[in-house]
Amino acid sequence: METICDRILVETKYLGANVSCIQTERGSVLVDSPFLPEDAREWKELIRMSTGTDAEFLINTDHHFDHVLGNCFLTERIICHSTAARGIKFLRDKNQLKQMIESTFADLLPGIEAEVDALAIPSPFITFDKSITIDMGDVTIGIEYVGGHSPGTVLTYVPECKTVFTGDNVEGQFPYFGQSRFYEWKKVLQRMMDLDIAVVVPGHGEVAGKEMVNRYLLFFEGLEKEVKGFDAAGMRMEQMAQESEVLHFFSSNVKMEDGFVPSWAETQYGLAAKQILSGQD
């Protein structure tokens, strides 16, 4: 666990999304939750040991299962975008939820299926469409809808610590493009470069500085250039991932030890290529 600005705790070791705790004079505010029940229970105890309190609020940066399934173990005072709230409601269909887990972590489901079936997925406490600011006394937390990675992705900013929680708009790995808008996402990264930030807490990967946003932007620019070049050369869509150099931009495109299927990054590349060539914002 890493401590930032003497008040922000970040845990990057859990399978799934990074999770954080912002300590304030009015209580702790969490950002995302571990999706494995055992990790969520452990995270709750770590928060209690570190802060002496339970969570006052929990911000979900999007509705994807690896960010929200541990909510019920932490608090029902959940804050998210209104679109993400509809996505969280969809996760109550346990058959669909288990299919999602299985498609991402191929060998994981049998060991957690009973707990997934028993999960109570709470409805968000506060939703918003554009932005919301939480005054926690000594800390102001700004939450803004930005989209990009998903239809309900938000950016969370703590100006007192010059820290931004990007959600999955910035990661340390090849991104998931299944519900994204490529050009909207690229604009979010460009906008983040203009923010006064010193610390970047990504959706996945290690905590870093502003250079992490710039690196992700370079990845997007390289991906766009490569796909357009392949298309101009007459290459078929299904060939692009096999010929791609950008696919290897990250040191580990597919985390086999975490259960990702081998074709995962190639599939995401194809989804991104379709968005790039469609030209839709």
PEQUIKA-V109601 format. One record per residue. N is the residue number from 1. RES is the residue in one letter. PHI is phi in whole degrees, 0 to 359 (none if undefined). BURIAL is 1 if it has 24 or more other C-alpha atoms within 12 Angstrom, else 0. D_CENTER is the distance of its C-alpha to the mean C-alpha in whole Angstrom. Layout:
[[N & RES & PHI & BURIAL & D_CENTER] [N & RES & PHI & BURIAL & D_CENTER]]
This chain:
[[1 & M & none & 0 & 18] [2 & E & 250 & 0 & 18] [3 & T & 252 & 0 & 20] [4 & I & 239 & 1 & 19] [5 & C & 58 & 0 & 22] [6 & D & 61 & 0 & 23] [7 & R & 219 & 1 & 21] [8 & I & 244 & 1 & 18] [9 & L & 256 & 1 & 17] [10 & V & 231 & 1 & 14] [11 & E & 244 & 1 & 13] [12 & T & 249 & 1 & 12] [13 & K & 274 & 0 & 14] [14 & Y & 286 & 1 & 13] [15 & L & 294 & 1 & 12] [16 & G & 108 & 1 & 9] [17 & A & 285 & 1 & 6] [18 & N & 295 & 1 & 8] [19 & V & 231 & 1 & 10] [20 & S & 220 & 1 & 12] [21 & C & 224 & 1 & 15] [22 & I & 259 & 1 & 17] [23 & Q & 271 & 1 & 21] [24 & T & 225 & 1 & 23] [25 & E & 289 & 0 & 27] [26 & R & 253 & 0 & 26] [27 & G & 118 & 1 & 23] [28 & S & 270 & 1 & 20] [29 & V & 242 & 1 & 17] [30 & L & 265 & 1 & 14] [31 & V & 238 & 1 & 10] [32 & D & 64 & 1 & 8] [33 & S & 224 & 1 & 10] [34 & P & 297 & 1 & 11] [35 & F & 269 & 1 & 12] [36 & L & 279 & 1 & 15] [37 & P & 306 & 1 & 18] [38 & E & 296 & 0 & 20] [39 & D & 289 & 1 & 17] [40 & A & 297 & 1 & 16] [41 & R & 295 & 0 & 20] [42 & E & 295 & 0 & 20] [43 & W & 298 & 1 & 17] [44 & K & 299 & 1 & 20] [45 & E & 291 & 0 & 23] [46 & L & 297 & 1 & 21] [47 & I & 295 & 1 & 20] [48 & R & 299 & 0 & 24] [49 & M & 294 & 0 & 26] [50 & S & 276 & 1 & 24] [51 & T & 246 & 1 & 24] [52 & G & 80 & 0 & 27] [53 & T & 221 & 1 & 25] [54 & D & 270 & 1 & 23] [55 & A & 287 & 1 & 20] [56 & E & 275 & 1 & 21] [57 & F & 218 & 1 & 18] [58 & L & 225 & 1 & 14] [59 & I & 263 & 1 & 12] [60 & N & 262 & 1 & 9] [61 & T & 284 & 1 & 6] [62 & D & 200 & 1 & 7] [63 & H & 261 & 1 & 9] [64 & H & 294 & 1 & 8] [65 & F & 301 & 1 & 10] [66 & D & 284 & 1 & 8] [67 & H & 254 & 1 & 7] [68 & V & 234 & 1 & 10] [69 & L & 295 & 1 & 13] [70 & G & 274 & 1 & 14] [71 & N & 308 & 1 & 15] [72 & C & 296 & 1 & 18] [73 & F & 275 & 1 & 19] [74 & L & 249 & 1 & 18] [75 & T & 187 & 1 & 19] [76 & E & 261 & 1 & 20] [77 & R & 272 & 1 & 19] [78 & I & 262 & 1 & 16] [79 & I & 242 & 1 & 15] [80 & C & 200 & 1 & 13] [81 & H & 291 & 1 & 14] [82 & S & 299 & 1 & 16] [83 & T & 291 & 1 & 15] [84 & A & 298 & 1 & 12] [85 & A & 299 & 1 & 15] [86 & R & 293 & 0 & 17] [87 & G & 294 & 1 & 14] [88 & I & 296 & 1 & 14] [89 & K & 299 & 1 & 18] [90 & F & 298 & 0 & 18] [91 & L & 291 & 1 & 16] [92 & R & 290 & 1 & 20] [93 & D & 283 & 0 & 21] [94 & K & 295 & 1 & 21] [95 & N & 295 & 0 & 23] [96 & Q & 295 & 0 & 20] [97 & L & 299 & 1 & 17] [98 & K & 294 & 1 & 19] [99 & Q & 296 & 0 & 19] [100 & M & 298 & 0 & 16] [101 & I & 299 & 1 & 15] [102 & E & 295 & 1 & 18] [103 & S & 288 & 0 & 17] [104 & T & 259 & 1 & 14] [105 & F & 242 & 1 & 16] [106 & A & 304 & 0 & 20] [107 & D & 255 & 0 & 22] [108 & L & 274 & 1 & 20] [109 & L & 305 & 1 & 21] [110 & P & 306 & 0 & 24] [111 & G & 282 & 0 & 24] [112 & I & 237 & 0 & 21] [113 & E & 302 & 0 & 23] [114 & A & 297 & 0 & 25] [115 & E & 290 & 0 & 23] [116 & V & 297 & 1 & 20] [117 & D & 299 & 0 & 23] [118 & A & 272 & 0 & 24] [119 & L & 297 & 1 & 21] [120 & A & 260 & 1 & 21] [121 & I & 259 & 1 & 18] [122 & P & 288 & 1 & 19] [123 & S & 285 & 1 & 19] [124 & P & 300 & 1 & 17] [125 & F & 276 & 0 & 20] [126 & I & 227 & 1 & 19] [127 & T & 234 & 1 & 18] [128 & F & 208 & 1 & 18] [129 & D & 253 & 0 & 18] [130 & K & 247 & 0 & 18] [131 & S & 201 & 1 & 18] [132 & I & 209 & 1 & 19] [133 & T & 239 & 1 & 20] [134 & I & 252 & 1 & 21] [135 & D & 270 & 0 & 24] [136 & M & 254 & 0 & 24] [137 & G & 87 & 0 & 27] [138 & D & 271 & 0 & 26] [139 & V & 223 & 1 & 23] [140 & T & 249 & 1 & 21] [141 & I & 245 & 1 & 18] [142 & G & 262 & 1 & 17] [143 & I & 237 & 1 & 14] [144 & E & 231 & 1 & 14] [145 & Y & 289 & 1 & 13] [146 & V & 229 & 1 & 13] [147 & G & 68 & 1 & 11] [148 & G & 93 & 1 & 11] [149 & H & 297 & 1 & 8] [150 & S & 214 & 1 & 9] [151 & P & 294 & 1 & 12] [152 & G & 234 & 1 & 11] [153 & T & 288 & 1 & 8] [154 & V & 238 & 1 & 9] [155 & L & 250 & 1 & 10] [156 & T & 244 & 1 & 12] [157 & Y & 230 & 1 & 15] [158 & V & 245 & 1 & 17] [159 & P & 297 & 0 & 20] [160 & E & 299 & 1 & 22] [161 & C & 248 & 1 & 20] [162 & K & 48 & 1 & 19] [163 & T & 241 & 1 & 16] [164 & V & 239 & 1 & 13] [165 & F & 257 & 1 & 9] [166 & T & 275 & 1 & 7] [167 & G & 61 & 1 & 4] [168 & D & 277 & 1 & 3] [169 & N & 289 & 1 & 7] [170 & V & 224 & 1 & 8] [171 & E & 218 & 1 & 8] [172 & G & 257 & 1 & 11] [173 & Q & 210 & 1 & 11] [174 & F & 297 & 1 & 12] [175 & P & 280 & 1 & 10] [176 & Y & 271 & 1 & 10] [177 & F & 253 & 1 & 12] [178 & G & 298 & 1 & 13] [179 & Q & 232 & 1 & 12] [180 & S & 264 & 1 & 12] [181 & R & 234 & 1 & 15] [182 & F & 304 & 1 & 16] [183 & Y & 287 & 1 & 18] [184 & E & 295 & 1 & 16] [185 & W & 299 & 1 & 13] [186 & K & 299 & 1 & 16] [187 & K & 294 & 1 & 17] [188 & V & 298 & 1 & 14] [189 & L & 296 & 1 & 14] [190 & Q & 298 & 1 & 18] [191 & R & 291 & 0 & 18] [192 & M & 299 & 1 & 15] [193 & M & 294 & 1 & 18] [194 & D & 270 & 0 & 21] [195 & L & 282 & 1 & 19] [196 & D & 274 & 0 & 21] [197 & I & 232 & 1 & 18] [198 & A & 245 & 1 & 19] [199 & V & 233 & 1 & 16] [200 & V & 244 & 1 & 13] [201 & V & 257 & 1 & 10] [202 & P & 281 & 1 & 7] [203 & G & 294 & 1 & 4] [204 & H & 218 & 1 & 6] [205 & G & 107 & 1 & 10] [206 & E & 282 & 1 & 13] [207 & V & 296 & 1 & 13] [208 & A & 212 & 1 & 15] [209 & G & 258 & 1 & 17] [210 & K & 298 & 1 & 17] [211 & E & 299 & 0 & 18] [212 & M & 292 & 1 & 15] [213 & V & 295 & 1 & 14] [214 & N & 298 & 1 & 17] [215 & R & 295 & 1 & 17] [216 & Y & 293 & 1 & 14] [217 & L & 296 & 1 & 16] [218 & L & 299 & 0 & 19] [219 & F & 299 & 1 & 17] [220 & F & 298 & 1 & 17] [221 & E & 295 & 1 & 20] [222 & G & 294 & 0 & 22] [223 & L & 296 & 1 & 20] [224 & E & 299 & 1 & 22] [225 & K & 298 & 0 & 25] [226 & E & 295 & 1 & 25] [227 & V & 298 & 1 & 25] [228 & K & 296 & 1 & 27] [229 & G & 294 & 0 & 29] [230 & F & 300 & 1 & 29] [231 & D & 296 & 0 & 30] [232 & A & 296 & 0 & 33] [233 & A & 276 & 0 & 34] [234 & G & 83 & 0 & 34] [235 & M & 285 & 0 & 32] [236 & R & 288 & 0 & 31] [237 & M & 305 & 1 & 27] [238 & E & 289 & 0 & 27] [239 & Q & 271 & 0 & 29] [240 & M & 300 & 1 & 26] [241 & A & 297 & 1 & 24] [242 & Q & 293 & 0 & 27] [243 & E & 264 & 0 & 28] [244 & S & 289 & 1 & 25] [245 & E & 266 & 0 & 25] [246 & V & 295 & 1 & 21] [247 & L & 304 & 1 & 20] [248 & H & 258 & 0 & 21] [249 & F & 300 & 1 & 19] [250 & F & 265 & 0 & 17] [251 & S & 296 & 0 & 19] [252 & S & 223 & 0 & 18] [253 & N & 291 & 1 & 16] [254 & V & 230 & 1 & 16] [255 & K & 276 & 1 & 16] [256 & M & 298 & 0 & 19] [257 & E & 292 & 0 & 20] [258 & D & 267 & 0 & 16] [259 & G & 99 & 0 & 18] [260 & F & 297 & 1 & 16] [261 & V & 288 & 0 & 19] [262 & P & 301 & 0 & 21] [263 & S & 273 & 0 & 21] [264 & W & 301 & 1 & 17] [265 & A & 296 & 1 & 17] [266 & E & 297 & 1 & 20] [267 & T & 297 & 1 & 19] [268 & Q & 295 & 1 & 15] [269 & Y & 300 & 1 & 18] [270 & G & 297 & 1 & 20] [271 & L & 296 & 1 & 18] [272 & A & 295 & 1 & 17] [273 & A & 299 & 1 & 21] [274 & K & 298 & 1 & 22] [275 & Q & 293 & 1 & 20] [276 & I & 297 & 1 & 21] [277 & L & 284 & 1 & 25] [278 & S & 284 & 0 & 25] [279 & G & 73 & 0 & 24] [280 & Q & 281 & 0 & 22] [281 & D & 278 & 0 & 20]]
